[in-house]
Amino acid sequence: MILPIYGDPKLTDTSFRHFLLADRRNRLLAGIAIAVIIVNLVIFKLIYPYMDITPDSESYLTAAAYHLQADLWPVGYSRILALQHSLIPSETGLMVFQYLCLQCGAFFLYFTLLYLLRPGKLFTHGAFIFLLINPLFLYLSNYVITEALFLALGFTWFALLLWVRHKPGTLVFLFHGVILAVTFTMRYNAMFFPVVALVAILPARVAIWEKVYAIALPVVLIASFIYYTTNQTYKLTGVKKFSVFSGWQLANNAMYMLPYIAYDTAGIPAQLQGLHRYSHQFVKSKYFNPEEATLPAGAYYMWTQNGPLKAMLSNYMKKHKVTDSFTGWARVSDLYREYGSILIKKHPLAFATHFWLPNVVEYMRPGTEMIGSSNRNKIGTPGVMQLWFRGTPLTINQRFPQLQPFLMTKYTFLFIFLQLAFIEEIIRFILLKRYKFVEVKFNHVMALIASFQVAHFIFSTLAAPVVLRYQSIMLVLLLFAVLLLVEKNENTPIWSDTAEPVPGT
């Protein structure tokens, strides 16, 4: 029997360390990567000497500066900010740290795929060039937000998933569980990651007790973090709640349908009547801006100062003499969650029409949102940032203000292209029955990427407005998948008339 030829059919019988250090090609790739990363940093910092911000940045820095144990967002990033600041107290140091972490995570995934699949030149060179000549990584690393480190951890976690599936062991399970838990402390977008992990853990060829260990470890670590955060929130606010932000987010999502539904008090509890009435009045008032009340613009109803959520918060804080904004956010969060849930249950079709379906469109063509241009250039430097980074200027002027918008908008088109290309290549892969003539590892990798995309799509379109920075991990996975699939689909298998599929496929 002559097996089909797809690139290098050699088995991965050497250690990963040997694969990286003993292989001349891989040493050369690693050396080029290090050199280009250094050049990227030098050029980028000459153009952008100061870090940029979003509205979230001030909260992260405040939590880091005051060692807060609970906040609107997970405190994992703030803990890392504090640790990094104790070592290198400069914004350039933070940017370099974030970029290096991001590239390390991305290249760990890249070399893991090289090790397991031994792909051809298209993937080896194409993915390598993309990871290095990729301004999105540089811009994300230049913001005081979680995105760069979340991506670094996300890439590392996904690479470990491949190890769980193909090279399982106690140490791999330990690393996977710890990285998954740490990722969760950075951003709650990792909430669906454990579900995807099951796709790799359950079929792994290990003893039952090892599977139980692999599943239980991240569950215990994440549960411990939830328990700790809930208790810390209670100490600070008097409210036993894990995610203060979740109630606000749900109400914000539901409010996108308010301009399109009639005012109706049926089924609205007495404690929510005032919010319900004010919300309908707001969308008909002069303060309502329909151009900003769109999903690409972000969570409009949550952040607009004249909106119903901020108005009720202000009234509550005045009435109950609450001076701490986090306490105020926590105490109204459950009311907002209840209001959002009632609206969605009462008007499911309107919610699907005016939030979910538009969010599906935004998933396919994510807007640049906060990373589309410099925010610090417009609003200046927050006071806590001036205290955190001594010597950072109050205002900054960019040398090439149109460069960032020009580059970031191209990623929207790239993401659209990659989704269409992935669908097209998967269809070809199935119709041409390539899955029968590739190593089983390749099919497992595609199954994991497809599983991640399905879970990512469901979570993203239902949880919050979709924007480009939230799609970054999916963009890279899609690029990798497309390059791998094109290689398999374009490489016509060579077999005899009596050829049989690769065993195990």
N, C-alpha and C positions, 0 to 999 in steps of 0.2 A: 504494500500500500504506500502511495506517495501522498504525504500530507500537504495541504495547501501552504504556500509560502507567504507569510505576512511579516515582512521585516525580519528581525532576528528572533528565531524560535527558541533560543537558549533558555533554560530554566534559571530561576534566580537561586542558584545553589551557593552563592557566596554571601558573606555578611554585608550588611548595608555599609558598615564602616569601610570594609575592603573595597566595596563598589565605588565609594566616594574617593578614597585616598589612593588606591592602587591603579585605578583606571586613568590612563593619561588624558582621555577626552574629558572626563568629569573634572579632573584637576584643572584642566584648561578652562572649562566652563566656569568653575568656581572662581578662578583667578580673574577672568574677564568680568564676571559679575561684581566682584569686590571693587575692581578699578572703576567700572562704570558707575556704581553706586556712589563712590567718593566724588567723582566728577559731577554727577547729578546734584549732590548736596551743595557743592561749591557754587555751581552755576545758579541753582535755585535761590540760595541765600544771598547771592549778589543782587538778584532781582527783588527778592522778598526778605529783607533783613529781619522783619518782625513777624510774629505769629498773628494769626487772625482769630476771630471769635464768632460765636453764635449766641443767641439769648441763653443757651444752656451753659455757656462757658463760665459765667459769673457764679452760677450755682455750684459747679464742680470745684472752682477755686475757693469759694467760701467754705465748702465742706472740707476741703483739704487744709485750709488755713486754720480752721477752728476745730479740726479733728472730729467732725460730726459723725455719729455712728448710724444715722439714718437721715435720708433727705428725699426730695421729690424723685430723684433717680437713684439707681443702685450706687453704692458708695465705693465699689471696687476701683473705679477709675480715680476717684479722689484719693484713695489710699496710695495708688501708684504715683500720683502727682506729688504727694507728700514725700514718698520715698525718693523719687527722682530729684526733687528739690533739695533734699538733704545732701545729695551727692554732688549735683551740678545745678546751682540755683539760677539758671538762665533760660530764657525762652529758646535760644538757639540750641541749648543742650536738650531741651524737651523735644523740639522738632526732630533733631538728629536721632534721639532715642526712639521716638515713635516710628520714624522711617526705617531705621535699622530693624526694629522688631517686625514691622510689616513685611519687609523684604525677606527676613529670616523665615517667617511663617510661610510666605508664598513659595520660597525656594525649597523649603522642606517638603511641601506638597509636590512641587515640580520634580525633585529628585526621587521622591517616593514613587511617582508614576513611572519615571525612567527605570527605576529598579524593578518594579513589579511587572511592567508591561513590555519593556524594551522596545519602545515605539521607533518609527522611522524618523527621517530628517525633518519632515514637515512639522511634527510636534516638537521635536528636540530643539530645532532652531526657531520655529515660529513662537512657541510659548516663551522661550528664553528671551527673545527680543522684546516681546510684549511686556514681560515683567520688568525689564530694565528701562525701556523707552516708554514710560507710562506716566504722564504728568498727573494723572488722578491720584496715584499713591503719594506723590509729593505734596499736592494740595491738601489732601486729607490729613497728612502728617503735620501740616502747618497750622491746623486748627486745634484749639484747646477744647476738644471734644473726644468722645470715646471711639470714634470711627476707626482710626488707624490701629489702635491696640485691639479693638474688637475684631477687626479683619485679621490681624496677626494670629490671634487666638483661634478664630474661625478656620483659617487655613490649616493651622496646626491640628485642630480637632478633626477636620475632615481627613487629613493625611493619616492620623492615628486610626480613624475608622477603617481605612484601607488596610492598615496593619492588623487591626482586630479581625478583619475578614480573612486575610491571607497569611498572616504570621502571628496568630494569637498566642498569648502567654500572660502569665501573671503580671509581669512588669509592664507589658503593653496595656493591659487592663487598668493598671494603677495610673499610668500616665494619662490614659484616656479619661478616666474618671475625674482626676484632678483638673485637667485642662477644661473639661466640660463644665465643672463647677465654677472655676475661675471665670470662664466666659460668661456664665450666668450672672455673676456679680458685677459684670461690666455693663451689660444691657439686657433688658428682659426680652429682647428679640430672640434670644437663645432659648426661649421657652419651649420651642418645638424641637430643639436639637435632640433631646433624649428619645423622642419618638423615632427619629431617623436612625439613631444609634441602634435601635432594636433590629433594624434591617441588616446590620452587620453582625450584631452579637448573637442573635438567635440561630443563624445557620452555621456559626463558627464551629470548627471541628475540635472541640474541647470537652472536658468533662462537665456534667451538669452543675457541679458545685462552682466551677470556674465561671460559667455563664451567670449563675446567681450572684457571684461576687462582682462580675463586670456590670451587671444591672444595678445591684444594690449600692455600690460605692458612690456613683454620682448622685443617686437618689438621696442617700443619707447626707452627703455633703451639701446638696442644694436645700434639702429640708432643714438642715441645721442653720444655713444662712437665712432662710425664710423665718425660722423661729427667732433667731437673734434679731433680725431687722424688725420684726413685728414687736418684740419686747422693747427695743430701743425707741421705736416710734411711739409706743404707749408711754414710755418715760418722758418723752419730749412733748407730747401733745395730749395725752390722756385718751388717745384713740388706739385700740388694738387693730392695727392694719398693716399688712405687708407692703402693698403698693398704694401709696396715697394718690399717685398720678392716674391710676387705672380708672377711677370713677370719673375724673375730669375728661379723660380720653373718650370714654363711652358716651358721655353726654355730648361732647363735641361732635362725635361721629353722627349721632342721632339728629343733631340740630341742622345738618345739611339738608334735611327734607322740610324744615319749617316753612320756607317761602312757598312751598308747593302744597301744603295741606291746610285745611280750614281750622280755625280756632274752635276747639271742642274740649269742654272740661270733663266730659264723661270718663270715668275711670282714673282721674287724676286725684291723688290723696290731698287732703287739706294742707299738709305741710309743703306741698309742691305747687299749690295753686298760684302763689305769687310768682314763682320762677316761670311757670308755664305762661302766665299772662304777660309778664315782662318780655319773655322770649319772642312771643308772637308780635308784640308791639315793636320790639327792636328791629325785626326783619322788615317792618313797614316804615321805619323811621328814617330820618335824614342821616343818622349815624351809621346805618347799614351800608356797607360798600360791596355790591355784588361782584365787582372785579377782584376783590381780595378774598371773598367768601367762596373760593374754589379750592379743590383738592391740591392742585399743583402748588398753591401758595402756602400750604401747610395747615396747621390746626387753627383756623381763623377764629372760631367761636371760643376757643380756650384762651387765646392770647389778646384779642382786641380789648382795649381798656374800657370801652363803652358797652361791651357785650354783656349778656345776661349772667354769664358765669362769674366774671370779674365783679359785676355790680352786686350780685348776691354775696360774694365773698367780702366785699367792702362793707356791706350792711351788717353782715354777721360779726365781723371783727369790731365794728363800732358798738354794736348792741351788747356784745359779750366782753368788751374791753380786752380783746386779744391784740397783742402788739407784734407777735411773731408770725410772719407770713406762712411759714411751714405748718404751724399749729392751725392757722385758719384754713389752709388747703386741706389738711387732714380731717378737720371737723365737718367740712361740707362735702367731702368726697363721697361718703355713702349716699347722701341725698342726691348727688349728681348721678351716681351709678343707678340708683332707683329710677330717677327721671329718664335717663337714657334707655334703660331696659323697658320701661312702660311705653315710651314712644315707639321703640322698635317692635314690641309685641303688638301694639295697637295699629301700627302702619307698616307691616313687613314689606308690602309691595313698594311703598314709597321709599322705604329705606334702601331696598335693593336698587330701585331706579335712580335715586339721587345720591347714594353714597357708594354702594358696592359696585355697581356696573361702571360708574365713572372711575372708581378706584382700580377696576380691572384694566380699563384703558390706560390709566396712569402707570399701572404695573408694566404694561407693554411699552410705554414711552415715558419713562420717568423724567420729571422736570428737575432742573439743577437746584432749585430752592436756595438754601443758604450758601451753598458752595459755588453758586453761579457767578458771584462777584465778591469783592472784599467788603465785609461788614464793618470792620474796624475803621476802614477808610471813610465810612459814612457816619458812624455813631460815636467814634472815639474810643478811648480805652477806659474800661470800668475801673472804679477806685480800687477794688480788691486785686485787680491785675497789676496795677501800679505798685501796690504793696508787695505782691508776690514776686514780681520780676523787677527788682530795683533798677531804676534807670531807664525803664521802657518809656517811650514818649507818650504824651497825652493824645496826640493826633499823629497820623502817619499819612504820607503821600506815596502812592504807588508810581513806579517809573513807567509801567506799561499797563494802564488800567483796563484796556480792552483785551489783553492777552488771556486772562482767566476766563471771562465769559466766552471767548472764542473757542478755547480748548474744551471747556466743560460741556458746552452744548453738543460737541461732536460725540460725546459718550452716550447721549440719548439715542442718536442714530446708530451707534455701534451696538447698543443693547437691543434695539429693534432688529437689526440685521442678524445678530447672534441667535435670537429666539427663533426667527424664521429659518435660519440655516440649521439649527439643531433639530427642529421638527422635520425639515426636508431630509437631513442625513439619517435620522432615526427611521423614517419611512423607507428610505433606500436600503438601509441596513437590514430591515425586516423583509422587504419584498425580495431583495437579492439573496436572502437567507445567509447572510454573512455570519450570523451568530452561530451557525453550525460549524464554521471552519476557522474560528478563532479560539484562542485559549479561553478557558472558562473564567480566568481572572478578568479578562476584558469585559465580558458580559456582566460580571459582578460590579465592576467600576461604573459601567453605564447604568446599572440598576440603582446604585447608590446616588449617582448624580440625579437621575430621574426622580427618585424618592425625595431627595432634598428639594428639588424644584417644586414638586407637588405640594409638599408641606410648607415651603417658603411662600408659594402662591396663596394658599389658603390663609395662612397666618397674616401675611402682608396685606391682602385685600380686605380682610375683616377687622384687623386690629387698629389701623391708623392710616392716614393719607400716605401714599407711596411716593418717595422721592429718590433721586439718584444715589445719594450716599447710602441709603438702606439697601440698594440693589448691587452694591459693589462686589460682594462675595459671589452672588449669582452670576454676575457678568464674567468673572474670572473662570468659574466652573463651566459656564457655557462655552467660553472660548476654548478651554482645554478639551471639552467633550467634542466640539465641532472639529478641531484639528485631528483628534484621535479617530473620529468616525470617517472623516474624509480619507485618511490613510487607508482604512480598512475597505471602504467602498470603492476607492479608485484602484486599489491593488488587486487586480483580477487574480483569483486563486488558480494555482496550477495543480491539477490533479489528473490522475488516470481515470479511465472509464469505470474502474472499480473502486474509486476513492470513497472513503468513508469520512464522516464528520469527525472532528477532534473529539476524543473521549471526554465525557463530562459536560459537554455543551448541550 
